Amino acid sequence: MMKLIYWIIFLILSVQIVAQNSPYLIPYRSGDNSHYWKNKVNNNGYWQQDVAYEMKAAINDKEDIIDCHYFKVTYWNNSPHELKELYFHLYENAFQPQSYYHQLWLGNKQNPVFGKYEAQKKGTEIFEVKVNNTNAKAFIDNTIMKVELNEILKPGDSLTFTCRFKTYWDTGSMRRRNKSFNSFGFKHYDGVHWYPVVCVYDQKFGWHTDQHLDKEFYANFGSFNVELTFPNDYIVEATGVLLNEKEVLPDTLKQKLNLKNFAKKPFNSPPSILIPKDSTKSKTWKYYAVNVHNFAFTADPTYRIDEVEYKGIKVIALAQEPHASKWLPSAGFTAKVIDVYSNDFGEYIWPKIIIADANDGMEYPMITLDGGTYPQHQYLLAHEVGHMWFYGMLGSNETYRASMD
């Protein structure tokens, strides 16, 4: 028994030592984080706010719902101002009748088709709002939620915001990035802007509370500690370090999923089933990300994996099995893209980059959702990976400074 206790203590200490030594697992506000703004700014008058997100969510692939039963944001007020409220973006609320985005469509003489959830005005539903463990009042105006603080948040202080929420995937005709679709008989999910995002409070404008009109984004840097529970057959990737890879992607499974195994598979032929679906089983994928201002994921039972490395950075290609034969060079090409941009613009600071076969063309920290096949999609990959610099690591206000995007 004592021997078992010693082993448990050893494992805990080992995990702590690894976390302390890894630049990707330290707290955002740590003195050891060379990318934290306080550790490198020279202007004493400069400040920006800090956030730390914690989320535990389950994905229901029968109903196309994300059910986040645990959502916590720690928010630090580094400004010289007292704050009486907190604002959040609820991006998924844009795609519903009488939204601001809908009014824009009507003004352009376009009549969108709404999905079943959108018609019921279900985008992101918020429940049980609390600030510092005390019930708080929340007011929602389409894609913006205002939370009244029970006490003034003074300069240098922090607070915790908690709630439960559900976000609904839908398939209406209004363009969106948070997508679900059927592919080769399987469900595919892209999870982007699916959670309440704390609005930026900055020196120039104060609170940024622009309604979402299918434009670009602006968010606070910080950290994300996220657990995503999917049915057992999904292959998932996301922003951040996968903390439990040996549990959800053991070596034996990873070998079966290797993209090279499908090099001779006829293009667009039906995928094989490597993980039989079991309605009684699920997997929880755990991610930690630091020095980022957004968290996104992609999931598909037909994803197959190719992985190369560039200076310690994992370059991971996720391709649907029917497309495997025309994705084989994509990870290697992306590594060359990172090499060029790192030399031209500055080193890539994150531990990995995902290029995912996701019927899209969009970027999020450490992950790009792409379409097409090699070699035709070389331009798309180079473009979206380029956004890791001019969007991702720079974190500019894309609405106000559109040219920076």
Secondary structure by P-SEA (a helix, b strand, c coil): caaaaaaaaaaaaaaaaaaaaccccccccccccccccccccccccbbbbbbbbbbbbbbccccccccccbbbbbbbccccccccbbbbbccccccccccaaaaaaaaacbbbbbccccccccccccccccccccbbbbbbcccbbbbbbccccccccbbbbbbcbbbbbbbccccccccccccccbbbbbbccccbbbbbbcccccccccccccccbbbbbbbbbbbbbccccbbbbcccccccccccccaaaaaaacccccccccccccccccccccccbbbbbbbbbcccccccccccccbbbbbbbcccccbbbbbcccccccccaaaaaaaaaaaaaaacccccccccccccccccccccccbbbbbbccccaaaaaaaaaaaaccccccccccccccccc
